[in-house]
């Protein structure tokens, strides 16, 4: 080894962040293996590299004993004291045995060790960098699909997003920029393995933290997130300051904040729920946009019995039970939903009227349009994600026959502002 090699090691330390001491120790260990392979397998040897000049020396190590059984590894006490009088039993005596042509072997071995150590050091640095990003959002460039797994280039390393972690219906194009949630970082023999997700509820949580400064500052707290990726998410928020509206802060001026999150999730609907400690009120809020007549909690079973108006039953349950299912996940309570008619028929409640004959849930002065909506089993509910009113129809209402495809197309066209066919 010459000075140029020593200088190259110092340059690698500055560029790659690999300590020269680590490299020297690795080269010395590799030289021992190279010496044993090429010269003497049974000898105990030690190698030394001068950190300044690069000079390499090989020493064989012998143990001081009373009687020598193997002269390649042992030396007698008398012979040892001829070299130095203060040697005692079990001391180690070193003899230089550097071969003449060892420089060529040393150079080849050093090159292989340095390349390997640099690769290991880079993998270690990448792992240390991304292990701290577990539970955070990273951005990358989509490269390709491998057996339905999406491979994302994060710059220094490629990450994998399995089919189970991809949002249903999402298809990625080559070189498309994607933001995803880091689920796990594993250390493997081939380097760090980074697993990403677009379906994890943590993605929604982190997007809100990035988009809403009040959440980042701790003024507003995200209590829980219930998500069915690609379809709908319910998020419960709470404000620690009375003069800060948690829902309004998350929605933003002209729905700007929530719209950015919905765009990132490619149109996924978003329900922002006011968190309260009272489970009755919290369950009632969680079933939004449906209106609730009353909630009867069973604390021992952590279950609630919910009564809703007849025309709100399908809205409370949601498509394929989605609204009720997400509300149960969000609150942590089991939810049993009954329409008012069903509850009265089963003797669970006494009806919508109080003893004084007052109507608790319907306004006698309601305008004709509202009454028409009630009679037709329709109700409008505000959707924060889309910013428009959606009309929900009670599938248990007056119409006994299921809707035809033409009827659904006509309704869909009306909602979107298009003329029905």
C-alpha atoms as one frame of an Amber mdcrd trajectory, in Angstrom:
protein
   0.000   0.000   0.000   1.176   3.489  -0.738   0.256   6.990   0.305  -2.273
   7.340  -2.517  -4.292   4.493  -1.023  -4.199   6.098   2.431  -5.367   9.409
   0.968  -8.159   7.614  -0.897  -9.389   6.113   2.395  -9.507   9.570   3.970
 -11.445  10.895   0.969 -13.950   8.066   1.359 -14.378   8.985   4.999 -15.362
  12.525   4.012 -17.579  11.498   1.082 -19.311   8.369   2.396 -19.072   8.974
   6.124 -17.144   5.711   6.725 -14.474   6.037   9.418 -10.904   5.259   8.271
 -10.366   3.331  11.519 -13.243   1.035  10.574 -11.751   0.544   7.115  -8.267
  -0.163   8.478  -9.618  -2.708  10.963 -11.639  -4.415   8.232  -8.606  -4.553
   5.907  -6.405  -6.000   8.668  -8.968  -8.702   9.402  -9.205  -9.554   5.703
  -5.406  -9.715   5.376  -5.268 -12.333   8.137  -7.669 -14.518   6.152  -5.648
 -13.923   2.979  -2.369 -14.877   4.696  -3.790 -18.087   6.139  -5.261 -19.029
   2.778  -2.031 -18.462   0.842   0.755 -19.228   3.312  -0.092 -20.911   6.614
  -3.487 -22.021   7.772  -2.528 -23.104  11.289  -0.526 -20.111  12.425  -1.965
 -17.464  14.713  -1.167 -14.239  12.940  -1.779 -10.530  13.328  -1.530  -7.854
  10.673  -0.681  -4.215  11.127  -1.071  -1.270   8.737   0.849   1.922   9.397
  -1.758   4.687   9.325   0.755   7.182   7.921   2.889   5.307   5.402   0.551
   2.407   4.571   3.271  -0.176   5.309   1.859  -3.659   6.009   3.437  -6.146
   8.404   2.382  -9.673   9.357   3.240 -11.136  12.746   2.860 -14.722  13.924
   1.812 -15.032  17.550   3.161 -17.828  19.790   2.181 -18.621  23.357   4.913
 -19.143  26.005   4.681 -22.683  27.497   6.822 -25.096  29.566   6.871 -27.809
  26.906   6.261 -27.090  23.214   3.721 -29.344  21.501   3.179 -27.292  18.318
   6.067 -25.000  17.320   3.774 -23.075  14.920   1.709 -21.770  17.817   3.923
 -22.242  20.914   7.383 -21.283  22.176   9.263 -22.495  25.226   9.896 -20.228
  28.188  13.677 -20.492  27.714  13.497 -19.438  24.058  11.172 -16.590  24.898
  13.517 -15.256  27.611  16.367 -15.277  25.103  14.346 -12.730  23.155  13.294
 -10.749  26.217  14.057 -11.718  29.808  10.760 -10.565  31.306   8.548 -13.055
  29.420   6.419 -15.337  31.635   4.234 -18.347  30.979   1.126 -17.702  28.806
   2.625 -14.487  27.421   2.395 -13.902  23.647   5.576 -13.566  21.601   5.314
 -12.039  18.112   7.592 -12.717  15.144   7.393 -10.800  11.868   6.631 -13.144
   8.963   5.662 -10.695   6.203   5.994 -12.501   2.813   7.928 -10.772   0.049
   5.034 -10.748  -2.426   2.385 -10.013   0.158   1.840  -6.469  -1.205  -0.012
  -7.733  -4.292  -2.300  -9.925  -2.212  -2.822  -7.097   0.267  -3.826  -4.631
  -2.444  -6.355  -7.003  -3.990  -7.817  -7.918  -0.603  -7.976  -4.289   0.510
  -9.914  -3.295  -2.587 -12.538  -5.976  -2.017 -12.888  -5.135   1.673 -13.178
  -1.399   1.091 -15.904  -1.845  -1.544 -17.821  -4.214   0.725 -17.506  -1.975
   3.776 -18.614   1.087   1.831 -21.676  -0.794   0.627 -22.478  -1.939   4.164
 -21.938   1.565   5.539 -24.255   3.093   2.945 -26.930   0.510   3.749 -26.504
   1.275   7.430 -26.859   5.009   6.866 -29.972   4.519   4.737 -31.477   2.299
   7.424 -30.654   4.827  10.154 -32.196   7.578   8.034 -35.487   5.796   7.309
 -35.977   3.984  10.624 -36.707   7.424  12.057 -39.377   7.971   9.392 -41.581
   5.065  10.429 -45.062   6.484  10.879 -44.315   9.447   8.622 -45.013  10.382
   5.006 -42.402  10.137   2.265 -42.574  11.150  -1.382 -41.199   9.077  -4.225
 -41.405   8.294  -7.932 -43.323   5.238  -9.087 -41.046   2.964 -11.119 -42.815
  -0.294 -11.941 -45.038  -3.135 -10.785 -43.474  -6.397  -9.610 -46.068  -9.133
  -9.026 -48.692  -6.480  -8.224 -46.291  -4.758  -5.792 -45.583  -1.109  -6.576
 -41.883  -0.174  -6.510 -41.298   3.430  -5.444 -37.953   5.205  -5.892 -37.228
   7.325  -2.803 -33.914   8.617  -4.157 -31.320   6.578  -2.268 -33.354   3.404
  -2.011 -36.375   1.699  -3.550 -39.432   1.046  -1.383 -42.182  -1.515  -1.843
 -45.940  -1.029  -1.586 -47.721  -4.371  -1.593 -51.080  -4.894  -3.276 -52.801
  -4.978   0.116 -51.422  -1.508   0.930 -52.578   0.063  -2.354 -55.854   1.951
  -2.431 -58.475  -0.001  -4.407 -58.924   1.506  -7.855 -55.656   3.451  -7.858
 -53.316   2.806 -10.791 -49.904   4.466 -10.937 -48.120   5.614 -14.069 -44.326
   5.429 -14.579 -42.503   8.454 -13.082 -45.663   9.544 -11.269 -44.955  11.270
  -7.952 -46.567   9.480  -4.984 -46.821  10.267  -1.295 -47.168   7.258   1.011
 -47.031   6.281   4.668 -43.956   4.425   5.971 -45.315   1.324   7.701 -42.082
  -0.510   8.505 -38.328  -0.412   7.857 -36.526  -3.765   7.986 -32.787  -4.447
   8.003 -31.951  -7.315   5.640 -28.775  -8.807   4.171 -29.517  -7.007   0.913
 -30.007  -3.652   2.582 -32.934  -1.882   4.220 -36.420  -2.891   3.090 -38.996
  -0.095   3.317 -42.694  -0.943   3.271 -45.130   1.812   2.244 -48.908   2.145
   2.417 -51.634   4.279   0.868 -54.401   2.625   2.895 -53.107   3.108   6.447
 -55.186   5.470   8.670 -51.895   7.067   9.666 -51.649   8.554   6.160 -54.795
  10.614   6.788 -53.560  11.626  10.240 -50.197  12.826   8.889 -51.833  14.665
   5.972 -53.994  16.602   8.435 -50.940  17.390  10.575 -49.145  18.753   7.509
 -52.140  20.690   6.201 -53.591  22.095   9.455 -51.091  24.179  11.506 -53.336
  24.036  14.573 -52.909  20.255  14.695 -49.139  20.528  14.317 -49.033  23.121
  17.118 -51.127  20.931  19.441 -54.116  23.279  19.620 -56.303  20.702  17.871
 -55.896  17.014  18.594 -56.822  14.125  16.331 -58.480  11.641  18.663 -59.067
   8.802  16.225 -59.275   7.919  12.538 -61.517   5.274  10.956 -60.866   4.641
   7.306 -61.952   2.497   4.404 -59.359   3.494   1.852 -60.614   4.836  -1.445
 -64.159   5.272  -0.174 -64.659   7.215   3.087 -62.828   8.308   6.216 -64.153
   9.563   9.526 -61.799  11.572  11.719 -62.561  12.749  15.265 -60.986  16.055
  16.309 -60.956  18.053  19.524 -59.864  21.626  20.254 -57.947  22.375  23.444
 -58.843  26.077  23.104 -62.460  27.162  23.402 -62.134  29.916  20.814 -60.780
  27.568  18.115 -63.318  25.576  16.102 -61.764  22.166  15.466 -63.932  21.258
  12.475 -63.698  24.709  10.897 -59.901  24.739  11.222 -59.651  21.345   9.515
 -61.988  22.377   6.699 -60.202  25.690   6.127 -61.255  28.825   4.326 -63.353
  27.959   1.297 -62.675  24.283   2.115 -59.078  24.782   1.006 -57.390  22.567
   3.583 -59.741  19.619   3.392 -59.840  19.824  -0.397 -56.041  19.456  -0.585
 -56.267  16.300   1.513 -59.137  14.904  -0.574 -57.168  15.602  -3.763 -54.133
  13.775  -2.352 -56.391  10.799  -1.538 -57.909  11.008  -5.039 -61.468  11.901
  -4.120 -61.900   9.894  -0.927 -64.835  11.304   1.076 -64.001  12.807   4.430
 -66.262  13.216   7.502 -64.833  15.443  10.250 -66.430  14.616  13.599 -66.421
  16.667  16.788 -64.986  14.504  19.570 -66.674  14.687  22.972 -66.071  12.652
  26.104 -69.747  11.715  26.468 -70.202   8.497  24.434 -73.857   9.313  23.747
 -73.024  12.581  22.036 -69.905  11.148  20.399 -71.810   8.242  18.827 -74.481
  10.665  17.660 -71.820  12.864  16.053 -70.022   9.884  14.523 -73.126   8.823
  12.590 -73.056  12.129  10.723 -74.423  13.112   8.233 -77.426  11.173   9.597
 -79.578  12.831  12.265 -80.090  10.864  15.468 -83.194  10.936  17.680 -81.571
   9.371  20.722 -78.718   7.132  21.850 -79.124   4.560  24.641 -75.760   3.362
  25.979 -75.038   0.043  27.669 -71.786   0.785  29.452 -71.008  -2.746  30.608
 -71.172  -4.133  27.069 -69.808  -0.875  25.565 -72.749  -0.927  23.178 -75.228
   1.715  22.075 -78.785   1.436  20.799 -79.433   4.299  18.348 -82.826   5.494
  17.132 -83.024   7.550  13.943 -85.965   8.962  11.963 -87.414   6.567   9.407
 -86.204   8.587   6.439 -82.654   8.680   7.905 -82.215   4.929   8.477 -80.407
   4.147   5.232 -78.264   7.262   5.629 -77.275   6.232   9.162 -76.412   2.706
   8.066 -74.688   3.831   4.889 -73.935   1.949   1.701 -73.318  -1.692   2.631
 -73.244  -0.601   6.282 -70.226   1.633   5.777 -71.376   4.657   7.792 -72.319
   2.577  10.849 -69.172   0.475  10.532 -66.881   3.498  10.430 -68.748   5.132
  13.306 -68.223   1.995  15.412 -64.483   1.975  14.592 -64.186   5.660  15.371
 -65.948   5.529  18.733 -64.911   2.061  19.855 -68.559   1.264  20.710 -70.847
  -1.298  19.107 -73.768   0.464  17.446 -77.237  -1.003  16.874 -79.363   1.281
  14.669 -83.161   1.181  14.535 -85.629   3.397  12.756 -88.180   5.173  14.925
 -90.995   2.981  13.555 -89.033  -0.198  14.268 -88.157   0.958  17.795 -91.810
   1.803  18.583 -93.087  -1.466  17.091 -90.663  -3.445  19.239 -91.623  -1.479
  22.326 -88.121  -0.079  22.736 -89.328   3.535  22.847 -92.690   5.252  23.194
 -92.724   7.143  19.925 -91.603  10.497  18.710 -93.947  12.541  20.913 -93.364
  13.452  24.536 -96.042  13.236  27.210 -96.971  16.867  26.661 -97.786  16.153
  23.014 -94.834  18.158  21.705 -92.934  17.055  18.616 -89.221  16.871  19.502
 -87.804  16.322  16.056 -90.073  17.860  13.503 -90.850  21.555  13.260 -94.550
  22.373  12.843 -93.533  25.540  10.983 -91.334  23.696   8.506 -91.787  24.903
   4.954 -93.524  22.836   2.310 -90.272  21.785   0.658 -88.962  20.268   3.883
 -92.228  18.401   4.466 -92.129  17.138   0.895 -88.614  15.831   1.515 -89.751
  14.081   4.671 -92.687  12.466   2.918 -90.521  11.258   0.041 -87.943   9.812
   2.451 -85.133  12.152   1.303 -82.772  14.328   3.291 -79.815  16.520   2.402
 -76.531  16.241   4.304 -73.445  18.415   3.866 -70.339  16.648   2.676 -67.125
  18.466   3.655 -64.967  16.601   1.184 -66.946  17.473  -1.917 -68.448  20.772
  -0.868 -71.936  20.089  -2.117 -75.215  18.684  -0.841 -75.904  15.013  -1.487
 -79.407  13.562  -1.487 -79.793  10.288   0.391 -82.897   8.134  -0.068 -84.195
   5.718   2.543 -84.121   2.268   0.981 -86.702   1.217   3.576 -89.092   4.039
   2.639 -92.282   4.025   0.604 -90.772   2.403  -2.480 -91.043  -1.363  -2.046
 -89.487  -2.152  -5.417 -85.694  -1.828  -5.833 -84.520   1.025  -7.994 -83.676
   0.214 -11.567 -80.359   1.082 -13.163 -82.111   3.813 -15.183 -83.441   5.390
 -12.008 -79.980   5.385 -10.429 -78.438   6.893 -13.551 -81.090   9.600 -13.576
 -80.459  10.465  -9.929 -76.716  10.480 -10.503 -77.077  12.829 -13.440 -79.292
  15.166 -11.397 -76.775  15.309  -8.526 -73.934  16.163 -10.901 -75.908  18.955
 -12.490 -76.402  17.094 -15.803 -79.709  16.690 -17.527 -81.036  13.175 -16.936
 -81.293  11.014 -20.027
